[in-house]
Amino acid sequence: MNQTLNLSAGPHVRDRWSTAFIMRMVLLALMPATVIGIVTFGLKALWVVLVSVISAVGSEFIFDKLTKRPDTWKDGSAALTGLLLALTLSAETPLYAPIIGSAFAIIVVKCAFGGLGKNFINPALAARCFLLISFPGAMTVYGIDGVASATPCAELAAGRIVNISSMFLGSANGVIGGSILGILIGGLALWAFDIIHGQIWISVLVSFTAFIGLFGGQGFDPRFLAAHLCGGGVMLGAFFMATDYVTSPMSRLGQTFYGVLIGILGALFRIYGQAADSFSYSIITANLFTPFIDTYVVDKPYAFRKRMIRLRTEGKQPFRFPKPVIALTVIALLAGLALSGVYSMTKDTIDEQKNAAAAAAYKAVLPEAESFDSMYAKVELLDGEVYGSGFGRVYINDAQIGKDADGKVVGWAVSVTSGDGYDGNVTLSLGVSADGKINGISFTELHETPGKGMLCGEPDFMNQFAGKDAGGLTLGTDIDGITGVTRTSRAVVNAVNAGLDFINTQLRGE
C-alpha cells in the first residue's frame, strides 16, 4: 500500500467538486449583483467590470507563460478575483485603477506566493486596499449618471438619514456590487449548495450587528442597524470575501472565531475609524490570523467521539452549549467590557470638546459676547419639527443669548439646518446684534459639490450677510446667489431667514 503523504496548501479536495467548478459557481452567484450594478450605473460600470476581469485573467496568463507554469487561469479563480475587485469599485473609477489593481492581485498577492492555495490574504481585497492607499482620489469618486455625491456610509458617518430601500436594491450611490438583494440571492444559493460555510458569514453578521448596536450610539434601532448592514461592503465581504477557502480557517470552531473577529473589527473601524467603508481592512486583518487560528483551534479526531456515537445509537443526546456560541458570547462580553471602560474614561473629554466647538461657532458670529446663556428650552418647544412655513425643510437646532462682561445683551445666536442642500444638509450658525443687524454666518456642516456648492462657504458669499437688516433677506435682491448653484444658495438664505424669524419672534426681549 502506498503510504506517501501528500502535503499541500489549501484548498484541499474533500468531495467531488473541483476547484474550477467551485469558482464557476461563485462567478454565477455574483451575476445578480453584477447585473443590478450595471443596470443602475450604466455602461461605465460594464467597462469597469470587463476591464478588471480581462486584466486579471490576462495577468495570470502572462505570468504562466513567462514562468512556464501550467495554465492556471483556466480554473476561473483569476476571473473571480477580477470580478470581485470590480464590484468593490465605483462606476466612476478611472479604468487604469482596475487594470493596476487586477495585476497587483494576481501577480503580487497570488502568483508570487505560489498560486492559488498559497496566498495568505484575499487577492481582490488586497488589491482594493492597495488602490485605496495608492490612488485615494480615484477610489473615492462615487456617483450616478456622472453626478458625484457621498456614499450612504459617508452619510451615516455624518449622522444623516439614508434611504435603506435604495441601498438594499442597489440604486444608492456607491460601488458597483452594492445591491444587497443581488448579494443575498447569490450568497444564500452558495450556502444552500454547501459551497460556502455558514459559520463564517453568520458569525460575521451577528458579531458586526451586536457591536454596532452596543457601541454605535443609537442602540439596537432596526433602521440604524439595517443601514449599517446594507452599506460599506459588509454583505459582499461576509458572503464572498470572508468565505474564501484559501484565507479562512479549516475547522468549524476556527471559522466562527474568524467570523467574529471580522465582524468586531469591521464594526470597530466603522464606528471609530476615519473611513466609513473600511470593511475590507477587517477581512484582510483576519486573514493574517488564519494560520494562528488553524494552529490552535483544531477539530477533534473521530476517535475521540466514540462516546457520542454510542449515545446516539442508544437514542440519547447529551445537552451541551455549542462551542461557537460560547466563544462568541465570551468574546462579545470581553469586547463590550473593554470598550465600555474606554468610553467611560473618555466621555467627559468628548463632551467638553463638543461644547468647546459649539462655543467657538457662536463666538465667530457674535464676537462681542463674553458669555452665552442657553435658550434651548425655546427650541424644545418646536419638538424637532420643520420650522415655520416658506423656509423649506429647515430646523432650529440651538439658541443662545450673548452677553458682555457686565451682563448686558449684545445679541443672539442660533444654529439652523436646512435639509434642502444639493448634496445633503446645510448647517450654519447665525449671529444678530442688539441693534437688529446680522453680524455674520458660519457654516458647521457643508458637504456640497466641490467648485460649485462649496463656494457658499467662501468669504465672497458669506460676507454679503454681515450688516444686513435682520428682518429678512431675498435671494437675488439682498443676497447674490452663486451662478449655477441656485439650490444651495436658496437653502442658505432660507436657513438664515428661518433663524432670523426665530430670533425676532422667540428670543428678542428675553
Buried (B, 14 or more C-beta within 10 A) or exposed (E): EEEEEEEEBBBEEEEEEEBEEBBBBBBEBBEBBBEBBBEBBBEBBBBBBBBBBBBBBBBBBBBBEEEEEEEBBBBBBBBBBBBBBBBBBBBBBBBEBBBBBBBBBBBBBBBEBEBBBBBBBBBBBBBBBBBBEEBEEBBBBBBBEEEBBBBBBBBBBEEBEBBBEBBBBBBBBBBBBBBBBBBBBBBBBBBEEEBBBBBBBBBBBBBBBBBBBBBBEEEEEEEBBBBBBBBBBBBBBBBBBBBBBBBBBBBBBBBBBBBBBBBBBBBBBBBEBEBBBBBBBBBBBBBEBBEEBBEEBEEEEEEEEEEBEEEEEEEEEEEEEEEBEEBBEEBBEEBBEEBEEEEEEEEEEEEEEEEEEBBEBBBBBBEBBEEBEEBEEBBEEBEEEBBBEEBBBBBBBBBBBBBBEEEEBBBBBBBBBBBBBBBBBBBBBBBBBBEBBBBBBBBBBBBBBEEBBBBBBEEEBBEBBEEBEBEEBEBEEBBEBBEEBEBBBBBBBBBBBBBBBBBBEBBBEE
